Amino acid sequence: MKFYRTLHPRPVVVIGSGDTEKGIINFMACAWITPLSDEPPLLGFACSKENYTHGLIKEFSQFSVNIIEDCELIFKLGSTSGSEIDKVRAFALKVKGGNILRVPLLEEALATLECKVIKEVEVGDHTFFIGEVKNWEATNFDEYGYKEFWRIPLHKGGRAFCYPSKKLFFIKK
Ligand SMILES: Cc1cc2nc3c(=O)[nH]c(=O)nc-3n(C[C@H](O)[C@H](O)[C@H](O)COP(=O)(O)O)c2cc1C
C-alpha cells in the first residue's frame, strides 16, 4: 500500500508543456499539484523525472495547468507518453496557445493557467516545479470558484476517479 493514497482523492489536472511556436506540444495528467502563494501567485506540482513532460519543462521553463471534466481523457493523457506518441493527434485534442506564454492550452478546459517556472526542487524521484501564474482564465466562475464545482474531477487512485458531491454546506458563524 502506498502512503500517498491517504492524501487522495484530490483534484486532478492536465499539465501542458512545450513551446507552441516551435510546434512542440504535450499533455500529462497530474494530481500532485497545489497552490503555494497568493502574492506573487505561485503554484507547484510534482513531476516524475521519467516523464517526457519533465524534459520539456526543463527545456522551456514553462507549463500550463488545464482543468477538464473528462476523466477518460485525463486517464489517457496519464497512461501514455509523449516520448512514444503525439497525444494531440492520438486523442484529437483541440489546442490553443497561451495569451502570455507560448504554452499549449486545452480549448475544452474549464480553467487554464499559464505558468513560468521560477524554481525547481529535487524531491526524490520527482522534481517539484514551482510556477508563477502569468495568466489564468476560468469559465462559469465567480469569487467562490466554480459555479458547477461538481464537474471538477478527483483522482482516487489508479483507474479510480470521482466527482465532488453537489451538496454544498457552510460552516456557521
Ligand atoms: C490520474 C493521474 C494522475 C497523475 N498524477 C501525476 C503527478 O502528479 N505527477 C506525475 O509526475 N505523474 C502523474 N501521473 C502520471 C503521468 O501522467 C504519466 O506518467 C504520463 O504518462 C506522463 O506523460 P508524459 O511522458 O507524456 O509526460 C498521473 C497519472 C494519472 C492517470
The ligand as an SDF file (V2000), in Angstrom:
LIG
                    3D

 31 33  0  0  0  0  0  0  0  0999 V2000
   -4.8900   10.4350  -12.6090 C   0  0  0  0  0  0  0  0  0  0  0  0
   -3.4100   10.5270  -12.7960 C   0  0  0  0  0  0  0  0  0  0  0  0
   -2.6570   11.4240  -12.0350 C   0  0  0  0  0  0  0  0  0  0  0  0
   -1.2740   11.5390  -12.2120 C   0  0  0  0  0  0  0  0  0  0  0  0
   -0.5530   12.4220  -11.4520 N   0  0  0  0  0  0  0  0  0  0  0  0
    0.7770   12.5790  -11.6850 C   0  0  0  0  0  0  0  0  0  0  0  0
    1.5240   13.5500  -10.9560 C   0  0  0  0  0  0  0  0  0  0  0  0
    1.0070   14.2710  -10.1080 O   0  0  0  0  0  0  0  0  0  0  0  0
    2.8420   13.6650  -11.2550 N   0  0  0  0  0  0  0  0  0  0  0  0
    3.4740   12.8810  -12.1900 C   0  0  0  0  0  0  0  0  0  0  0  0
    4.6720   13.0240  -12.4100 O   0  0  0  0  0  0  0  0  0  0  0  0
    2.7710   11.9610  -12.9040 N   0  0  0  0  0  0  0  0  0  0  0  0
    1.4480   11.8180  -12.6660 C   0  0  0  0  0  0  0  0  0  0  0  0
    0.7320   10.8910  -13.3710 N   0  0  0  0  0  0  0  0  0  0  0  0
    1.4350   10.0610  -14.3650 C   0  0  0  0  0  0  0  0  0  0  0  0
    1.6990   10.7900  -15.6750 C   0  0  0  0  0  0  0  0  0  0  0  0
    0.5570   11.4900  -16.1160 O   0  0  0  0  0  0  0  0  0  0  0  0
    2.1250    9.7120  -16.6980 C   0  0  0  0  0  0  0  0  0  0  0  0
    3.3530    9.1650  -16.3030 O   0  0  0  0  0  0  0  0  0  0  0  0
    2.1820   10.2170  -18.1170 C   0  0  0  0  0  0  0  0  0  0  0  0
    2.2720    9.1080  -18.9730 O   0  0  0  0  0  0  0  0  0  0  0  0
    3.3510   11.1560  -18.3630 C   0  0  0  0  0  0  0  0  0  0  0  0
    3.2450   11.6180  -19.6840 O   0  0  0  0  0  0  0  0  0  0  0  0
    4.4860   12.1870  -20.4880 P   0  0  0  0  0  0  0  0  0  0  0  0
    5.5490   11.1030  -20.5150 O   0  0  0  0  0  0  0  0  0  0  0  0
    3.9240   12.4810  -21.8500 O   0  0  0  0  0  0  0  0  0  0  0  0
    4.9640   13.3980  -19.7670 O   0  0  0  0  0  0  0  0  0  0  0  0
   -0.6400   10.7450  -13.1850 C   0  0  0  0  0  0  0  0  0  0  0  0
   -1.3840    9.8460  -13.9580 C   0  0  0  0  0  0  0  0  0  0  0  0
   -2.7620    9.7370  -13.7660 C   0  0  0  0  0  0  0  0  0  0  0  0
   -3.5510    8.7760  -14.5940 C   0  0  0  0  0  0  0  0  0  0  0  0
  1  2  1  0
  2  3  1  0
  2 30  2  0
  3  4  2  0
  4  5  1  0
  4 28  1  0
  5  6  2  0
  6  7  1  0
  6 13  1  0
  7  8  2  0
  7  9  1  0
  9 10  1  0
 10 11  2  0
 10 12  1  0
 12 13  2  0
 13 14  1  0
 14 15  1  0
 14 28  1  0
 15 16  1  0
 16 17  1  0
 16 18  1  0
 18 19  1  0
 18 20  1  0
 20 21  1  0
 20 22  1  0
 22 23  1  0
 23 24  1  0
 24 25  2  0
 24 26  1  0
 24 27  1  0
 28 29  2  0
 29 30  1  0
 30 31  1  0
M  END
$$$$
